Amino acid sequence: QVQLVESGGGLVQPGGSLRLSCAASGSIRIIYDMGWNRQAPGKQREMVATITLGGTTRYADSVKGRFTISKDVTKNTVYLQMNSLEPEDTAVYYCNMNVYSNSASRNYWGQGTQVTVSS
């Protein structure tokens, strides 16, 4: 079994910054894609950023130039640096990882961390 634990959410003023972390633990052979998604109240969950095994990144248009996804493979951890935050970024942020463990790969999700951007 694999567990993802997120940290780093909180309340920040518009224009501020936050850094989210998501660490995986358990029976891990290799982690393929990693990503961050978010869900605002009354809206569907949407992709924010992804990073592949090879390091290729992809971003939602709404966060390009403001958010940066990165990873530390030695720690099985993915990060999301969020700068120039806007009230529209308020949401619960979820990390996800495609993990190969034992004899199969599966997509795992974190429990979510609240990000609130407000003055």
Secondary structure, DSSP 8 states (H G I E B T S, - for coil): -EEEEEE--EEE-TT--EEEEEEEEES-SEEEEEEEEEE-TTS--EEEEEE-TT--EEE-GGGTTTEEEEEETTTTEEEEEE-S--GGG-EEEEEEEEEEETTEEEEEE---EEEEE--
